[in-house]
């Protein structure tokens, strides 16, 4: 019975490791920090510029 539990644990560990290290994921294709839109610096107001 212990051998069965150890085998089950090894299979679970191997599957979790394979899924977490698999590079074929949709998240790798996303670029959350790259934006196409720029910021106009003339519209930014700092506390010293606010009247």
N, C-alpha and C positions, 0 to 999 in steps of 0.2 A: 504494500500500500504506500510506503514511503517513496519507493522508486517511482510510482505513478505520479505522486505529488511533485517530486523533483522534475520529472519529465514535463509535466504540465507547466511548472514554473519556468523551465528553460524555454519552452515553446512560446510562452507569453512574453518573456524577456526578449527573445529573438524577434518576435513580430513587432514589438514596440520599438525596438532598435532599428529595424528595417524601415518602418513607416516614418520614424522621426528623422532618419538620415537619408531618406529618398529625395533626390534633387528634382524629381519630376512633380512639382507642385505648382499650383496656380499662383501662390504667393510669391514665388521667385520671379514671375513674369511682371508683377506689379511694381510700380515705382512710386511709393507713397510720398517720397520726399522730393521728387523732381516735378516741378510744375511748369507748365507752358506759359502761364500768365505772369507778367511782370508787375512791378509796383511803381507807380508814378511818385517820384520823390517830392514833387512840388505839392502833392496833396497830403503829405504826412505833416502833422502838427506836433511839435514838442511843447511841453508846458511853458517854455519861455516865449513861444510864438503866439500862443492863444491870447486874444484880446478880449 
